[in-house]
Amino acid sequence: MTDRSAKAHRRSSLHSSCGRGRRGIPSTPHPDAEPQPDPAGDTEGSLIDRTRTVWEPRYGRALSGEEARQIAENMVGFFRTLIAMDTAARARQDAETEIRNLA
């Protein structure tokens, strides 16, 4: 095994261990992936309830179901954007590292 293939093997085995992604961060599905059922049996109704529990104290009033749904949807969109930005930054960093290693 060459030095380069040994590094790639270590990198791939690190990323696939324990259901965690790079740097020990839990793996996250691609933002365009089909939603998977929640193993805890979470339903949309309980998501709305949890959203209300978190956000009503911050708003200082009761939230309607539609407001809670919009907040949850916006939070998902926000974190999908952060994940996409992080993925792009890591890809750039990996490409730059690979270029440096070729030199």
KOLSEPA-73097 format. One record per residue (C-alpha): x, y, z; residue number from 1; residue in one letter; chain. Coordinates in Angstrom, 3 decimals, always signed. Last residue first. Layout:
N
<node><xx>X</xx><yy>Y</yy><zz>Z</zz><i>NUM</i><aa>A</aa><ch>A</ch></node>
...
# end
This chain:
103
<node><xx>+3.463</xx><yy>+19.429</yy><zz>-5.232</zz><i>103</i><aa>A</aa><ch>A</ch></node>
<node><xx>+0.858</xx><yy>+16.668</yy><zz>-5.204</zz><i>102</i><aa>L</aa><ch>A</ch></node>
<node><xx>+0.316</xx><yy>+17.006</yy><zz>-1.443</zz><i>101</i><aa>N</aa><ch>A</ch></node>
<node><xx>-0.352</xx><yy>+20.751</yy><zz>-1.813</zz><i>100</i><aa>R</aa><ch>A</ch></node>
<node><xx>-2.978</xx><yy>+20.014</yy><zz>-4.484</zz><i>99</i><aa>I</aa><ch>A</ch></node>
<node><xx>-4.599</xx><yy>+17.377</yy><zz>-2.243</zz><i>98</i><aa>E</aa><ch>A</ch></node>
<node><xx>-4.681</xx><yy>+19.830</yy><zz>+0.664</zz><i>97</i><aa>T</aa><ch>A</ch></node>
<node><xx>-6.287</xx><yy>+22.495</yy><zz>-1.531</zz><i>96</i><aa>E</aa><ch>A</ch></node>
<node><xx>-8.884</xx><yy>+19.991</yy><zz>-2.747</zz><i>95</i><aa>A</aa><ch>A</ch></node>
<node><xx>-9.629</xx><yy>+18.864</yy><zz>+0.827</zz><i>94</i><aa>D</aa><ch>A</ch></node>
<node><xx>-10.005</xx><yy>+22.496</yy><zz>+1.949</zz><i>93</i><aa>Q</aa><ch>A</ch></node>
<node><xx>-12.316</xx><yy>+23.280</yy><zz>-0.957</zz><i>92</i><aa>R</aa><ch>A</ch></node>
<node><xx>-14.403</xx><yy>+20.176</yy><zz>-0.192</zz><i>91</i><aa>A</aa><ch>A</ch></node>
<node><xx>-14.474</xx><yy>+21.137</yy><zz>+3.490</zz><i>90</i><aa>R</aa><ch>A</ch></node>
<node><xx>-15.693</xx><yy>+24.645</yy><zz>+2.639</zz><i>89</i><aa>A</aa><ch>A</ch></node>
<node><xx>-18.391</xx><yy>+23.261</yy><zz>+0.336</zz><i>88</i><aa>A</aa><ch>A</ch></node>
<node><xx>-19.617</xx><yy>+20.810</yy><zz>+2.985</zz><i>87</i><aa>T</aa><ch>A</ch></node>
<node><xx>-19.628</xx><yy>+23.557</yy><zz>+5.621</zz><i>86</i><aa>D</aa><ch>A</ch></node>
<node><xx>-21.669</xx><yy>+25.853</yy><zz>+3.382</zz><i>85</i><aa>M</aa><ch>A</ch></node>
<node><xx>-24.134</xx><yy>+23.067</yy><zz>+2.597</zz><i>84</i><aa>A</aa><ch>A</ch></node>
<node><xx>-24.430</xx><yy>+22.187</yy><zz>+6.289</zz><i>83</i><aa>I</aa><ch>A</ch></node>
<node><xx>-25.027</xx><yy>+25.832</yy><zz>+7.208</zz><i>82</i><aa>L</aa><ch>A</ch></node>
<node><xx>-27.687</xx><yy>+26.121</yy><zz>+4.497</zz><i>81</i><aa>T</aa><ch>A</ch></node>
<node><xx>-29.391</xx><yy>+22.946</yy><zz>+5.702</zz><i>80</i><aa>R</aa><ch>A</ch></node>
<node><xx>-29.259</xx><yy>+24.395</yy><zz>+9.206</zz><i>79</i><aa>F</aa><ch>A</ch></node>
<node><xx>-31.092</xx><yy>+27.538</yy><zz>+8.148</zz><i>78</i><aa>F</aa><ch>A</ch></node>
<node><xx>-33.637</xx><yy>+25.634</yy><zz>+6.066</zz><i>77</i><aa>G</aa><ch>A</ch></node>
<node><xx>-34.446</xx><yy>+23.346</yy><zz>+9.003</zz><i>76</i><aa>V</aa><ch>A</ch></node>
<node><xx>-34.788</xx><yy>+26.384</yy><zz>+11.270</zz><i>75</i><aa>M</aa><ch>A</ch></node>
<node><xx>-37.093</xx><yy>+28.074</yy><zz>+8.756</zz><i>74</i><aa>N</aa><ch>A</ch></node>
<node><xx>-39.330</xx><yy>+25.002</yy><zz>+8.552</zz><i>73</i><aa>E</aa><ch>A</ch></node>
<node><xx>-39.533</xx><yy>+24.769</yy><zz>+12.342</zz><i>72</i><aa>A</aa><ch>A</ch></node>
<node><xx>-40.391</xx><yy>+28.469</yy><zz>+12.608</zz><i>71</i><aa>I</aa><ch>A</ch></node>
<node><xx>-42.991</xx><yy>+28.131</yy><zz>+9.852</zz><i>70</i><aa>Q</aa><ch>A</ch></node>
<node><xx>-44.610</xx><yy>+25.147</yy><zz>+11.577</zz><i>69</i><aa>R</aa><ch>A</ch></node>
<node><xx>-44.692</xx><yy>+27.028</yy><zz>+14.898</zz><i>68</i><aa>A</aa><ch>A</ch></node>
<node><xx>-46.361</xx><yy>+30.015</yy><zz>+13.228</zz><i>67</i><aa>E</aa><ch>A</ch></node>
<node><xx>-48.890</xx><yy>+27.712</yy><zz>+11.515</zz><i>66</i><aa>E</aa><ch>A</ch></node>
<node><xx>-49.720</xx><yy>+25.951</yy><zz>+14.782</zz><i>65</i><aa>G</aa><ch>A</ch></node>
<node><xx>-50.343</xx><yy>+29.302</yy><zz>+16.408</zz><i>64</i><aa>S</aa><ch>A</ch></node>
<node><xx>-47.827</xx><yy>+30.617</yy><zz>+18.892</zz><i>63</i><aa>L</aa><ch>A</ch></node>
<node><xx>-48.675</xx><yy>+31.558</yy><zz>+22.470</zz><i>62</i><aa>A</aa><ch>A</ch></node>
<node><xx>-46.951</xx><yy>+34.677</yy><zz>+23.721</zz><i>61</i><aa>R</aa><ch>A</ch></node>
<node><xx>-43.632</xx><yy>+35.985</yy><zz>+25.037</zz><i>60</i><aa>G</aa><ch>A</ch></node>
<node><xx>-41.888</xx><yy>+35.339</yy><zz>+21.740</zz><i>59</i><aa>Y</aa><ch>A</ch></node>
<node><xx>-38.867</xx><yy>+33.796</yy><zz>+23.443</zz><i>58</i><aa>R</aa><ch>A</ch></node>
<node><xx>-41.029</xx><yy>+31.845</yy><zz>+25.893</zz><i>57</i><aa>P</aa><ch>A</ch></node>
<node><xx>-43.131</xx><yy>+30.613</yy><zz>+22.929</zz><i>56</i><aa>E</aa><ch>A</ch></node>
<node><xx>-40.074</xx><yy>+29.399</yy><zz>+20.998</zz><i>55</i><aa>W</aa><ch>A</ch></node>
<node><xx>-38.874</xx><yy>+26.254</yy><zz>+22.742</zz><i>54</i><aa>V</aa><ch>A</ch></node>
<node><xx>-42.194</xx><yy>+24.783</yy><zz>+23.876</zz><i>53</i><aa>T</aa><ch>A</ch></node>
<node><xx>-43.884</xx><yy>+25.881</yy><zz>+20.639</zz><i>52</i><aa>R</aa><ch>A</ch></node>
<node><xx>-41.269</xx><yy>+24.081</yy><zz>+18.574</zz><i>51</i><aa>T</aa><ch>A</ch></node>
<node><xx>-41.696</xx><yy>+20.991</yy><zz>+20.754</zz><i>50</i><aa>R</aa><ch>A</ch></node>
<node><xx>-45.456</xx><yy>+21.019</yy><zz>+20.145</zz><i>49</i><aa>D</aa><ch>A</ch></node>
<node><xx>-44.978</xx><yy>+21.568</yy><zz>+16.408</zz><i>48</i><aa>I</aa><ch>A</ch></node>
<node><xx>-42.535</xx><yy>+18.666</yy><zz>+16.294</zz><i>47</i><aa>L</aa><ch>A</ch></node>
<node><xx>-45.039</xx><yy>+16.607</yy><zz>+18.292</zz><i>46</i><aa>S</aa><ch>A</ch></node>
<node><xx>-47.695</xx><yy>+17.270</yy><zz>+15.686</zz><i>45</i><aa>G</aa><ch>A</ch></node>
<node><xx>-45.354</xx><yy>+16.489</yy><zz>+12.794</zz><i>44</i><aa>E</aa><ch>A</ch></node>
<node><xx>-44.797</xx><yy>+13.082</yy><zz>+14.284</zz><i>43</i><aa>T</aa><ch>A</ch></node>
<node><xx>-41.864</xx><yy>+11.690</yy><zz>+16.196</zz><i>42</i><aa>D</aa><ch>A</ch></node>
<node><xx>-41.783</xx><yy>+7.903</yy><zz>+16.384</zz><i>41</i><aa>G</aa><ch>A</ch></node>
<node><xx>-38.455</xx><yy>+7.861</yy><zz>+18.240</zz><i>40</i><aa>A</aa><ch>A</ch></node>
<node><xx>-36.823</xx><yy>+6.291</yy><zz>+15.193</zz><i>39</i><aa>P</aa><ch>A</ch></node>
<node><xx>-37.809</xx><yy>+9.333</yy><zz>+13.127</zz><i>38</i><aa>D</aa><ch>A</ch></node>
<node><xx>-38.852</xx><yy>+8.244</yy><zz>+9.661</zz><i>37</i><aa>P</aa><ch>A</ch></node>
<node><xx>-36.421</xx><yy>+9.359</yy><zz>+6.977</zz><i>36</i><aa>Q</aa><ch>A</ch></node>
<node><xx>-36.955</xx><yy>+12.439</yy><zz>+4.855</zz><i>35</i><aa>P</aa><ch>A</ch></node>
<node><xx>-35.859</xx><yy>+11.937</yy><zz>+1.233</zz><i>34</i><aa>E</aa><ch>A</ch></node>
<node><xx>-32.416</xx><yy>+13.354</yy><zz>+0.582</zz><i>33</i><aa>A</aa><ch>A</ch></node>
<node><xx>-32.089</xx><yy>+16.875</yy><zz>-0.836</zz><i>32</i><aa>D</aa><ch>A</ch></node>
<node><xx>-30.318</xx><yy>+18.221</yy><zz>+2.267</zz><i>31</i><aa>P</aa><ch>A</ch></node>
<node><xx>-27.820</xx><yy>+15.307</yy><zz>+2.170</zz><i>30</i><aa>H</aa><ch>A</ch></node>
<node><xx>-28.070</xx><yy>+13.230</yy><zz>+5.316</zz><i>29</i><aa>P</aa><ch>A</ch></node>
<node><xx>-25.999</xx><yy>+14.258</yy><zz>+8.309</zz><i>28</i><aa>T</aa><ch>A</ch></node>
<node><xx>-23.350</xx><yy>+12.100</yy><zz>+9.934</zz><i>27</i><aa>S</aa><ch>A</ch></node>
<node><xx>-22.614</xx><yy>+12.948</yy><zz>+13.551</zz><i>26</i><aa>P</aa><ch>A</ch></node>
<node><xx>-19.446</xx><yy>+15.046</yy><zz>+13.930</zz><i>25</i><aa>I</aa><ch>A</ch></node>
<node><xx>-16.412</xx><yy>+13.015</yy><zz>+15.014</zz><i>24</i><aa>G</aa><ch>A</ch></node>
<node><xx>-13.998</xx><yy>+15.077</yy><zz>+12.881</zz><i>23</i><aa>R</aa><ch>A</ch></node>
<node><xx>-15.572</xx><yy>+13.805</yy><zz>+9.688</zz><i>22</i><aa>R</aa><ch>A</ch></node>
<node><xx>-18.766</xx><yy>+11.841</yy><zz>+9.920</zz><i>21</i><aa>G</aa><ch>A</ch></node>
<node><xx>-20.044</xx><yy>+9.639</yy><zz>+12.689</zz><i>20</i><aa>R</aa><ch>A</ch></node>
<node><xx>-21.997</xx><yy>+6.431</yy><zz>+12.474</zz><i>19</i><aa>G</aa><ch>A</ch></node>
<node><xx>-19.461</xx><yy>+4.738</yy><zz>+14.731</zz><i>18</i><aa>C</aa><ch>A</ch></node>
<node><xx>-16.755</xx><yy>+4.532</yy><zz>+12.095</zz><i>17</i><aa>S</aa><ch>A</ch></node>
<node><xx>-17.274</xx><yy>+5.554</yy><zz>+8.470</zz><i>16</i><aa>S</aa><ch>A</ch></node>
<node><xx>-15.244</xx><yy>+8.740</yy><zz>+8.487</zz><i>15</i><aa>H</aa><ch>A</ch></node>
<node><xx>-12.261</xx><yy>+7.205</yy><zz>+10.241</zz><i>14</i><aa>L</aa><ch>A</ch></node>
<node><xx>-12.213</xx><yy>+4.280</yy><zz>+7.832</zz><i>13</i><aa>S</aa><ch>A</ch></node>
<node><xx>-12.242</xx><yy>+6.643</yy><zz>+4.849</zz><i>12</i><aa>S</aa><ch>A</ch></node>
<node><xx>-9.377</xx><yy>+8.777</yy><zz>+6.197</zz><i>11</i><aa>R</aa><ch>A</ch></node>
<node><xx>-7.276</xx><yy>+5.769</yy><zz>+7.164</zz><i>10</i><aa>R</aa><ch>A</ch></node>
<node><xx>-7.753</xx><yy>+4.272</yy><zz>+3.679</zz><i>9</i><aa>H</aa><ch>A</ch></node>
<node><xx>-6.958</xx><yy>+7.587</yy><zz>+1.969</zz><i>8</i><aa>A</aa><ch>A</ch></node>
<node><xx>-3.787</xx><yy>+7.954</yy><zz>+4.032</zz><i>7</i><aa>K</aa><ch>A</ch></node>
<node><xx>-2.728</xx><yy>+4.382</yy><zz>+3.208</zz><i>6</i><aa>A</aa><ch>A</ch></node>
<node><xx>-3.471</xx><yy>+5.044</yy><zz>-0.480</zz><i>5</i><aa>S</aa><ch>A</ch></node>
<node><xx>-1.134</xx><yy>+8.074</yy><zz>-0.464</zz><i>4</i><aa>R</aa><ch>A</ch></node>
<node><xx>+1.659</xx><yy>+6.260</yy><zz>+1.409</zz><i>3</i><aa>D</aa><ch>A</ch></node>
<node><xx>+1.470</xx><yy>+3.355</yy><zz>-1.008</zz><i>2</i><aa>T</aa><ch>A</ch></node>
<node><xx>+0.000</xx><yy>+0.000</yy><zz>+0.000</zz><i>1</i><aa>M</aa><ch>A</ch></node>
# end
